[in-house]
Amino acid sequence: MWYSTSMETNDKNIAIIGLGNQAKAWALNLRDSGYRITILLRKDSSSFKSAASLKLDTAVIEDALPQFKNILLLIPDDQQAPFLEKYGHLLIKNSRVVYAHGWAIACENIATTFPQFSHLLLAPKAISSEVRYQFETKGKLAAVYSVEASTSIQNDESWLKKLATAIGITGLYQSSAKDETYADLFSEQSLLCGLLPYAAKKSFDLLISKGISKEVAYFECWLEVKLIADAMVKMGPESFFQLISPNALLGAQKAQHLIFDKVYQEKLEMLFREIEDGDFVKFTKSTDIDSTRKEMIDYWSNSLLSKVHHEVSDKVISQ
């Protein structure tokens, strides 16, 4: 365990709150870039063992938090405001608090509640494993940032850009916390988590109902999603549609006119409107996350698609 007994004002001395997947990736990348990282945890946290296995310095939140100026608050969105309500009195004035998502700034008014701190956004556009992988392979990684809620914009922006580089960010783009949050929430609902897996399952189920073997249906409706997504991202729209086969091209033209009609567009508009109006924020506060997750996991666990995935994934997917 390590933490200084004097005020940590060195820009490369950083405290990370929590040790979830994103926190692990940031901590390892920053440590490998020469930053002094300390993971701050609750006294009874089970994450001390995980930190020790990664050879990361640790300390108890109450003991060490006053020693740091630079805080990476990498805990779930819904826990960030309560964390500052409980521990904010331990932070020194003008401390930098960094968030990997703009939720707390845009939806919790955290900068208004705690104006004595700089609330900075640095949001990598990748899951944690990809953040670590791209760093280790010297690959490319995008992120957006915001210093709109800073107490010293010029100094904080310079520091945040250096932090981004140390994490492995190669493409850094300025945004507002509101824009990042709204775009993130909308894309999750309209495409990434709300559309892709469920559209894949509906297509899979229909093929099964038509007598197609479960393995072939899985390959076509789930496995190939990654192949198509990789090609889309690497090539861009024009080259992608230049690449695909004539049947795929004609099928895409036919289906997009059939599926993406006026009603579909109205539903997209409704999703964004509910985010913009604050209805989605209210929904998140009134919904039990644990029970919702269990309900969804049960739904997928009982699906044939999940069963086929478990049967064939070790043979057809590189881990």
N, C-alpha and C positions, 0 to 999 in steps of 0.2 A: 504494500500500500504506500502511496506517495501523495502528498500535497504540501504546498509551501506554507510556512507560517507567516509569510509576508504577503502583501498584496500582489496578485499576479497581474502585472500590466504589460508584460511582454506579449506582443501580438501573436506569437507562436505557442503560447500556453493556453490551452483550451480545455474546458470542461464539457463533457457530453452527458446529458441527462438521459438515462435509460440505456438499454443494450438490446434493442430489437434489431431486426435484419438491416434496416437502413443505417442505424447507429453503428453496427459492426463494420459495415462497408466503409463509412466515412472515417471511422476511427483507424482502421487499418491503412487506408489510403493516406490519411494525414500523417500518421506515424511514419509511414514509409517515405513521406515527403519532408521529414525533418521536424514535424510539429511535436510538441510535448502534450500528449493526450492523457486526461484522467477521466475515467468513467465514474460518475456520481450516482449512487444507488441508495435506496432505502436500506435501513440497517438490517432488515430481515429478508432482503432480496435474494432470490435464488440465482440471480445473474452474476453474483460474485465468482462462482465456480466457472461459468462460461468465460468471464473476463480473464480469469487466471489461466485458462487453457489457451487463450489468445495472447497471453503475456502482456495484457493491458493493465496499466496502473488503475487502481480503484480507490474510492473514498466514500464515506457516508455523506449524504447530501447536507444534513444539518451542520456537520463538522467543517466541510470544505467549501461549500458554496460561496461564503464571503471572501474567499481568497482569489476568485476569478472574475475577470472583466468580460471574458469571451465565453458565452454559453451557447451550446448547440442543443436546442430543445427538441430532441428527436424521439418524442413519445407520441402516442396517438393523438389526433386532433382534438378529440373531446376531453383529453386530460390536460391540455396545455394551459387553458385559463385557470382551472382549479389548482394547477401546480403553482402558478404565479400568485394566486390568492393565498396559498399556504406558505410559500417560501419567498415571495417577493421582497419581504422586509430584510432578507439576508443579502440581497444583491446590492452592490454599490451603485451609486448614481452614475448614469451614462453607460452602464453595462450594455454590451451587445448581446441581444438574444436572437439567435438565428433559427428560422423555421424552414422545413423542407417542403412546406405546402402553405398556401396563403390563407387557409381557413380561419385561423385565430385572428389574423389581422383584418380580414375582409368581413367575417361573419360574427366574430365575438367582440369586436370593438376593443381589442386588447391594448391597442396603442393609446386609446383614450383613457382606459382604466389605469394604465401604468405609463404615463407620459415621461417618467424619469429615465426610461430605458430606450435604447435603440432597438426597434423591432425590425429585423432584416429578413428578407426572403431569399433563399437559394434553393431552387427546386430542380433537381436533376430529372430529366425526362427519361427515366429508366428505372426498372426494379433494382433492388439492392444487389442481387447477384451480378447484374449487368454492370452496375457502378464499379464493383470490384474487378470484374473480368476485363473491362475496357481499360482500367488503370494498369492492371498487370500485363496486358498485351500491348500497351501503348496505343490503344484504339481511340475511337472518337466518341464523344459523349456531349449531348446538348443539355442546357439548363437555362432557366430564366431567373432573373433576380429583381429585387426591388429594395430601394432605400428610402421610400416615401415616408416611412415612420421612424426616421433616424433623428437623433439629437445632434448629429454632426455629419451631415450628408457627405461632404467631400472626403473626410477621413474614413468614414465607414464604407463608402463605395470602393475606395482604393483597397482597404483591408479585405472586403468581401470578394473582390476580383482575384486577389492573391489566394484567398482560401479556395475559391472555385478551381483555380489552376492546380492547387495542391491536391484537390480531390480527384482531379483528372478531367475536369471540364475543358473541352476544346472549342465548343461553340456556346458562348454566353450571350444572352439576349435580355435587354431590359424590358420590364413589364410593370404592371401594377399588381398588387396582391389580389385585388378584385378580379382583374382580367384572368390571372392565372387560376384563381379558384373557380370562377364561373366556367372557364374553358375545361378545366379538369373534371369538374362535376358533370358537365354536359356530355363530354366525350365518354365518360364512364357509363352514363345512362344510355346514350343514343347509339353507341358503337361498341366500345371495348368490352364492357362487362354485361351490359343490358341486351345487346344485340348478338354479338358473335357467338357466345356459347349456346344461347337459346335457339338461334337460327340454325346452328349446326345440329343441335339435337332434333329440331323439328324435321330437318332434311333427312337426318339419319333414321328417325322413326318412320317417316313416309317410305323410304326405300325398304326398310324391313317389312312394312305392311304390304309391299308389292312383291315380296318374295326374294329380294336381294339378300345375299348372305351377310351376316353381321360384320364379318371381317372386311369385306369389300365396302360396305356402307361406312364403316369406321374410317377406312383409308381415305375415301372420297370426301367425307363430311367433317372429319376432325383432323386427321394427320396432315392433310394437304393445306389446311389453313395456314400453317407455319410456312410452307413452301411459297404459297401465294403472297403472304404478308412480307416475307423476306424479299421476294422479287419486286413487290410494289415499292418498298422503302428504298431498296438499293438502286432501282432503275428509274423511278419516277413514273408518272402516269403515261406519258407519251411512249416511252420505250417499252413499258409493260404491255400496253395494248398492241404494240408492234410485234411483241414476242409471242403472245398467246396464239394457240391454234385457231384455224378458221371456225371450227365448231364452238370453241370457247368464246370467240369474238361475237359470233352471231347469237349465241345463247345469252351473253351479257347484254347485248343490245335489246333482245326481246324481253328479258326478265326485268331490266331496270325500268322499262316503260310500264310493265305490268305491276311491279311491286311499289315503285316510288311514285305514287299518285298524289292527288291533292290531300287526301285523308292522311297519308303518311306524313306529308309536310306539315299539316296542322298538328299532328302529334309531336313532331319535333319542336315546333314552336311552343307547344304547351309545356314540354319538358324544360325548355329554357326559361319560359315565363315563370314557372314555379320556383326556379332557382333565383331568378332576378327579383321576384316579389317577396322572397324570404319564406315561402311556403315549404320548401325543401328543408331549410334549417329547422323550422318548427317540427317537421316530420321526423328529423333525426333526433331531436330532443325528446320526442314523445314515444319513440320506438325502442323496444328492448333489443339491443344489438345481439346479445348472446342467444336469445331465443330465435331471432331472425336468422342468424348464422346456422343454428342447429336445424331449423326448418329447411333451409336451402341445402345443407349438407345431406340431410336425410333424403331430400328429393333427388339429389344427384346420385347418392349412394345406391339408391334403389333402381336406378335407371340401367337399362341394358347397355347404353353407351359407356357408362363408367365400368361396368363389368368387362366389356370387351377391351377397354383401355388397359385394365389391369392384366388381362390375359395376354395381350400382344405387345405391350409397350417395351418390355425388355428385349424384344427381338427386332423392333423396327424404329426405336427412338434412341439416339445417342444421348447419353446422360452427361 
